[in-house]
């Protein structure tokens, strides 16, 4: 197989990547908003559960 001189050069040397921003109108999705909402709710519930466990435990010690 013979290689031409122009095959030896980097084909991407002139490539300039463009920055693509997320746009729900174009991408037709708002999943990221739902995910953020669910993660916030999860954090709230973890705090409530921790508080209830501490309250329920009272003065008892936990052995592990």
N, C-alpha and C positions, 0 to 999 in steps of 0.2 A: 504494500500500500504506500502510495506516495502522498506526502502532505505538501500542500502549497504554502507559500510564505504567509499568506493572510490567515491560514488555519492555525498558525502558531501564536497569533496574538490573542489577547483576552477579549472574548466577544462582549463582555459586560463593562468594558472600560468606560464607555460613555453613558452607562446606565445611571439615572438619577431617580431613586425611589420617591414616590410621592406619599405624603402622609394622608392616611385615610381616617377620617373621623366617623364615629358611630352616629348614625342619624335614624331614629326610630321610624320616621316617615318613609325613608327609603328602604330600610331593612325590614320594615313591617313587623316589628317585634318590640315588646317592652319587658322582656324576661328579666333583664338586669334590675329593673325597678321592683319586680315581684321578689326576686332573690334578696335584694337589700331589705325589703320589708320583712321577709321571713327571718332573716338573720337578726334583725333588730328585735323581733318578737321572741326569738329563741333566747337572746340575751336577757330580756325581761323575765321570761319564765324561769331561766336558770337562777336568777337572783331570788325570785319568789320561792322556788323549791329549796334553795339553800337556807333561806330565812325560816321556812317552815320546819325543815329538818333540825336546825339549831334549836328552835322553840320546842319541838317535840322531844329532843334529846334531854333538855333541861340540864341537870347537873351531872348526869351520867357521863362516864368516861368511855371513850371508844378504844377498844384494844384491837391491835392488828398484828 
